[in-house]
Amino acid sequence: MRLYRGLARVFPRSFSAKLMTVVFIGVHVPLLVLLLWMAFTGHYQRDTMWTVVGVVLGATLIGTAMAMMALYRLMAPLRQAADALEAYYDEQRLPHLPDLGHDEIGRLLRSINRNLHGVDAGLRDLRRSVLLDPLTQALNRRGCEQALADSARLAQSRRQPLSLFVVDLDNLKPINDAHGHLVGDQVLVRLVESARQWLQPGDWIGRWGGDEFVLGVHASHQEACARLRRWLVAMATAGGEEEIPLKASAGGAAYRPGEDLREVYRRADAAMYRAKVAGGARLLCETD
């Protein structure tokens, strides 16, 4: 490490320069010793000595240049590994480094591939655990806020309409009282699964808390409200003897480009409470 630290003071940004310096010194120190020996011993005549020196020096310089070029090429995997690590850090782009055998460089590249893929898988699991509700696998409140922000940016940049809905189950407490909380949990899971059957790519559903859910739908407000009404009717109509009808109150609001996201949620939430006051089991949109 002392040698490395010493050369790092001279070449702080280039490992290639450090390596080539070592090669250059290693090749030319023996040549210098040869020259000194020839000069002090007088073993050769002066004319012969300078001829030998010229030949040896030329051959040594050519050999050194070729060795440095070869070393630079041999270090290509290290440069590729460094680029891959920086790309993952900056862009979360996974590397696909080549398999170069079982020497030190090959083991290093395989280790980088394996470890970064493992780290990336762990980060994806962590993101899912942070943004998803563990029971329903819908977005949790933090995930809803992030999804709403992403949908709003998409709506502004591509001028796609966005409608936000707040849905609250009317009969979850009676279901829990009559059948137990395990059945109540299954009801919440069923609600999310049924919503995903009609949500389009880019749409999303999240559990805001308790039995309240939030949905983002990229469609005209009229079309989005029509889809949500059909969904509420389908949930309220039991599909079998063991399937408990679900009644829910919902409110919808159309996002206005540039609007504060808390305001669009407030409008949808206020519409949902109007639906509850009106008797529940219905959707009220701003146009209603």
C-alpha positions in Angstrom: 0.0 0.0 0.0 2.9 2.4 0.6 3.9 2.1 -3.1 0.4 2.8 -4.2 0.0 5.8 -1.9 3.3 7.2 -3.0 2.4 6.9 -6.7 -1.1 8.2 -5.9 0.4 11.6 -5.0 2.0 11.8 -8.5 -0.9 10.2 -10.5 -4.0 10.7 -8.3 -6.5 10.0 -11.1 -4.9 7.3 -13.2 -4.1 3.7 -12.2 -2.8 3.1 -15.7 -0.1 5.8 -15.1 0.9 4.2 -11.8 1.2 0.7 -13.5 3.1 2.0 -16.4 5.5 3.9 -14.2 6.3 0.7 -12.3 6.9 -1.1 -15.7 9.1 1.8 -17.0 11.2 1.8 -13.9 11.5 -1.9 -13.8 12.7 -2.1 -17.3 15.1 0.9 -17.3 16.8 0.4 -13.9 18.6 -2.7 -15.2 19.5 -0.8 -18.3 21.0 2.0 -16.2 23.0 -0.5 -14.2 24.3 -1.9 -17.4 25.4 1.5 -18.6 27.1 2.3 -15.3 28.9 -1.0 -15.3 30.1 -0.5 -18.8 31.3 3.1 -18.1 33.2 2.3 -15.0 34.7 -1.1 -15.9 35.9 -0.1 -19.4 35.1 -3.6 -20.5 34.2 -2.4 -24.0 35.9 0.1 -26.2 34.2 3.5 -26.4 32.9 3.1 -29.9 31.6 -0.4 -29.3 30.1 0.7 -26.0 28.0 3.5 -27.5 26.8 1.1 -30.3 25.7 -1.4 -27.7 24.1 1.3 -25.6 22.2 2.6 -28.6 20.9 -0.8 -29.6 19.9 -1.7 -26.1 18.3 1.6 -25.4 16.3 1.5 -28.7 15.1 -2.0 -28.1 14.2 -1.2 -24.5 12.1 1.9 -25.5 10.3 -0.1 -28.2 9.7 -2.9 -25.8 8.5 -0.5 -23.1 6.1 1.2 -25.5 4.7 -2.2 -26.6 4.4 -3.3 -23.0 2.5 -0.1 -22.0 0.1 -0.5 -24.9 -0.6 -4.1 -23.9 -1.1 -3.1 -20.3 -3.5 -0.4 -21.3 -5.6 -2.9 -23.3 -5.4 -5.4 -20.4 -6.9 -2.8 -18.1 -10.0 -2.4 -20.3 -12.1 -4.8 -18.0 -11.2 -2.6 -15.0 -12.4 0.5 -16.8 -15.5 -1.2 -17.9 -16.2 -2.3 -14.3 -15.7 1.3 -13.1 -18.1 2.6 -15.8 -20.7 0.0 -14.8 -20.6 1.0 -11.1 -20.9 4.7 -12.0 -23.8 3.9 -14.4 -25.7 2.0 -11.6 -25.0 4.7 -9.1 -26.2 7.5 -11.5 -29.0 5.8 -13.4 -29.7 2.5 -11.6 -28.7 0.7 -14.8 -27.7 -2.9 -14.1 -24.3 -4.0 -15.6 -23.8 -7.0 -17.9 -20.1 -7.4 -17.6 -18.5 -10.2 -19.7 -17.3 -13.5 -18.2 -13.5 -13.4 -18.7 -12.5 -16.6 -16.9 -11.3 -17.5 -13.5 -8.4 -15.1 -12.9 -8.5 -12.1 -10.6 -10.2 -9.8 -13.2 -12.8 -12.5 -14.1 -13.7 -13.0 -10.5 -14.0 -9.3 -10.0 -16.4 -8.8 -12.9 -18.5 -11.8 -11.8 -18.6 -10.4 -8.3 -19.7 -7.0 -9.5 -22.4 -8.5 -11.7 -23.7 -10.8 -8.9 -23.6 -8.2 -6.1 -25.2 -5.4 -8.0 -28.0 -7.6 -9.2 -28.5 -8.7 -5.6 -28.5 -5.1 -4.3 -30.9 -4.1 -7.1 -33.3 -6.9 -6.2 -33.1 -6.0 -2.5 -33.8 -2.3 -3.3 -36.8 -3.3 -5.4 -38.2 -5.3 -2.6 -37.5 -2.4 -0.2 -39.3 0.0 -2.5 -42.3 -2.3 -2.7 -42.4 -2.7 1.0 -42.2 1.1 1.5 -44.9 1.9 -1.1 -47.3 -1.0 -0.9 -50.0 -2.0 1.6 -49.0 -5.4 3.0 -52.5 -6.7 3.2 -54.0 -5.7 -0.2 -50.8 -5.1 -2.2 -52.3 -1.9 -3.3 -50.3 1.3 -2.9 -50.2 2.6 0.7 -50.6 6.2 1.5 -47.1 7.2 0.6 -47.4 5.2 -2.6 -50.7 7.0 -3.4 -49.0 10.4 -2.9 -46.2 9.4 -5.2 -48.5 7.9 -7.8 -50.7 11.0 -7.8 -47.7 13.2 -8.3 -46.5 11.1 -11.2 -50.0 11.0 -12.7 -50.2 14.8 -12.4 -46.9 15.3 -14.2 -48.0 12.9 -16.9 -51.3 14.7 -17.3 -49.5 18.1 -17.7 -46.7 16.9 -20.0 -48.9 14.8 -22.3 -52.2 16.6 -21.7 -53.9 13.4 -20.6 -57.0 13.8 -18.4 -56.8 12.6 -14.9 -59.6 11.8 -12.4 -59.1 11.1 -8.8 -61.6 9.0 -6.8 -61.9 8.5 -3.0 -63.8 5.3 -2.1 -65.0 4.3 1.4 -66.7 1.0 2.2 -70.1 1.5 3.8 -70.5 -2.0 5.2 -67.0 -3.1 6.4 -68.0 -2.8 10.1 -71.1 -5.0 9.7 -69.1 -7.6 7.8 -66.4 -7.6 10.6 -69.1 -7.9 13.3 -71.0 -10.7 11.5 -68.1 -12.7 10.0 -64.9 -11.7 11.8 -62.0 -9.5 10.9 -60.4 -12.2 8.7 -63.3 -12.1 6.3 -63.1 -8.3 6.5 -59.5 -8.5 5.4 -60.5 -10.7 2.5 -63.1 -8.2 1.5 -60.5 -5.5 1.2 -58.3 -7.8 -0.9 -61.2 -8.6 -3.1 -62.0 -4.9 -3.6 -58.4 -4.2 -4.9 -58.4 -7.3 -7.1 -61.7 -6.3 -8.7 -60.5 -2.8 -9.3 -57.5 -4.0 -11.1 -59.7 -5.9 -13.6 -60.8 -2.7 -15.2 -58.0 -0.2 -14.4 -55.9 0.6 -17.5 -52.1 0.8 -17.8 -51.1 4.0 -15.9 -54.2 3.9 -13.6 -53.7 2.9 -10.0 -55.4 2.1 -6.7 -54.1 2.6 -3.2 -55.3 2.1 0.3 -55.4 5.5 1.9 -56.1 4.0 5.3 -58.6 1.7 7.0 -61.4 1.0 4.5 -60.7 4.1 2.4 -59.2 3.8 -1.0 -57.9 6.2 -3.7 -57.9 5.6 -7.4 -56.3 7.5 -10.2 -57.8 7.1 -13.7 -56.4 8.5 -16.9 -59.6 9.1 -18.8 -62.1 11.9 -19.4 -63.9 12.7 -16.2 -67.2 11.5 -17.7 -65.7 8.1 -18.8 -63.8 7.7 -15.6 -67.0 8.2 -13.5 -68.9 5.8 -15.7 -66.3 3.1 -15.2 -66.3 3.6 -11.4 -70.1 3.4 -11.2 -70.1 0.1 -13.1 -67.5 -1.2 -10.6 -69.5 -0.1 -7.6 -72.6 -1.9 -9.0 -70.6 -5.0 -9.7 -69.2 -5.2 -6.2 -72.7 -4.6 -4.7 -74.1 -7.5 -6.7 -72.9 -10.7 -5.1 -71.4 -13.2 -7.6 -72.1 -16.3 -5.4 -73.6 -17.5 -2.2 -70.3 -17.1 -0.3 -69.4 -13.7 -1.9 -70.5 -10.8 0.4 -71.9 -7.8 -1.4 -69.8 -4.7 -1.0 -71.4 -1.3 -0.7 -69.2 1.8 -1.0 -69.5 5.6 -1.2 -67.3 7.3 -3.7 -66.4 10.8 -4.8 -64.6 12.0 -7.9 -62.8 15.1 -9.0 -61.1 16.0 -12.3 -57.5 17.2 -12.0 -56.9 20.7 -13.2 -53.3 21.2 -14.6 -51.2 23.2 -12.2 -53.7 22.5 -9.3 -52.3 21.7 -5.9 -52.6 17.9 -5.4 -54.0 18.4 -1.9 -56.8 20.4 -3.4 -57.9 17.7 -5.9 -57.9 15.2 -3.1 -59.9 17.5 -0.9 -62.5 17.9 -3.7 -62.8 14.2 -4.3 -63.0 13.5 -0.5 -65.7 16.1 -0.1 -67.7 14.5 -2.9 -67.4 11.1 -1.2 -68.8 12.5 2.1 -71.7 14.0 0.2 -72.3 10.5 -1.2 -72.4 9.1 2.3 -74.8 11.8 3.5 -77.0 11.0 0.6 -77.3 7.4 1.7 -74.1 5.8 0.6 -73.6 3.0 -2.0 -73.1 5.6 -4.8 -70.6 7.8 -6.6 -70.9 11.5 -6.7 -68.7 13.5 -9.2 -68.3 17.2 -9.5 -70.8 17.3 -12.3 -73.5 15.6 -10.2 
